[in-house]
Amino acid sequence: MSLNKQIRVVTRASDGSLRIKDFEDFDQIATLHDQIGIDDCSTDLTLRGMPLFRGLIGPLAEGKSIVRYESPEVFEALTKEWSQAKTKRRRRKTKSTAGTVPIPNVPMASPLGSGTMIP
C-alpha cells in the first residue's frame, strides 16, 4: 500500500508510561500484530482501507500525516482523560448598540385615512 503517512503505535510500558513507536510501513507492524481486516467504515475517508490489527484500536487520525493505533488500555485511559477535561467556558457576546441606527419617534398617519395621527 502506497502511503505517505507515518504509522504510530501507542502502548503502555512496564512502568505505566506511554510507549510510542513510529513505523514507516504496515509490514513492520505485521511482524508484531496479526492483521484481522481492513477498515471500511471510518468517518474519516483518509483512513478507509487501512489495516485493522488484533490487540490494537485504530486506525485513528492524528493530524494530517500520522495514522495512530492504540492498545485498549491506552485508548481507555486517554478517552477518560479527554472526557473529563474541563472545557473553558466561553462568555456569550452581548448585543452591542454600536453600528445601529436609532428609529426616530415620528407620528404616523392613520391607515384609516381619517386624518387622525397614531402616536
N, C-alpha and C positions, 0 to 999 in steps of 0.2 A: 504494500500500500504506500503510495507516494504521499508523504505528509511533511508539511513544513512546520509542524507544531512539535514542541518538546513535550515529552510524557513525564509526568511527575507522580510518584507513588509515595503516599504518606502513611506511615505505620507508627506504632509505639516501640520505643527501645526498651530494653530490660529495666532501665532505671525510671521509666514512666515518661520520659521526654519524647517529643515528636522526632521521628527519623524521616527525613526527606531524601529521596533518591530520584535523580533525574535520569531518564533513558533517551536514547536517540531514536530507537525504533521498537516496535512491538515484539520483535524476535527475542530481544534481551529479556523482556518481561515474561515471555512464554517459557523461559528456562526455569522461572521461579513459580509461576502460577499457570494453571490449566485454563485455556480459553474454552468458555462454555457457550458462546454465542456471539451475536453481533447486535449492537444497539439499533433498534428500528423504530423507537417511539419517543426519542428525546424531543423536547420542545425547541431546543437549540439545534437548528438544522445542520450546523457545522459538526455536531457530534454524532449524527446518524451515520451508521456504517462502521463505527469504532468497535473494537472487540470488547466483550464482557469477560471478566476473569473470575474464577471461583475464589472466594475469600476476599474480594475487593468490591467496593461500591464505586461505581463510576460507569462511564466517563462523566466528569464534571468539568465545566468550563472555568478556567482560572485566567481571566484576561483573554486577549486575542490569540496569544501564541503558546498557551500551555493547556494541556489536557491532564486532568487530575484524577487519580484513583486513590481511594482511602480504605483502610481496614475498617471493619464495622465498629470497633471500639473508638477509633479516631472520629469517624463520622458522627457517632452518637454524642461524644464529648463536645465536638465543635458545634454541632447543631444545638445542644443545650446552652452553650455559651452564647451563641448567636441569638437564640430566642429570649434569653434572659437579659440581654444587654439593654441598658436604659437608652431610649432614644431621646435626643434633645428636643424638648417641646418648642414648637415654633409659635411665636406670637402672631396672631392674625392682624393684618394691617387694617386699621380703621379707615373708613371713608374720609377722605380729606375734601375740604371745600375748595382747595386750590384748583384753578382751571375751570370752575363752574361759573356760569353767568346767572346772576340773580334775576328772578322774574319780577318786573315792576308790578305794583298793586294798582292797576288801572281798571276802572269800572267798565264793564262790557255792556253792550246794548242787549236788550231782552230779545230772545228769539221769537217772541210772540208778536213783535212789531208794534207794540202799543206805545212805544216811546218811553217806557219805564226802564230804568237802569238797574242792573244787577250789581250790588256792591262787591 
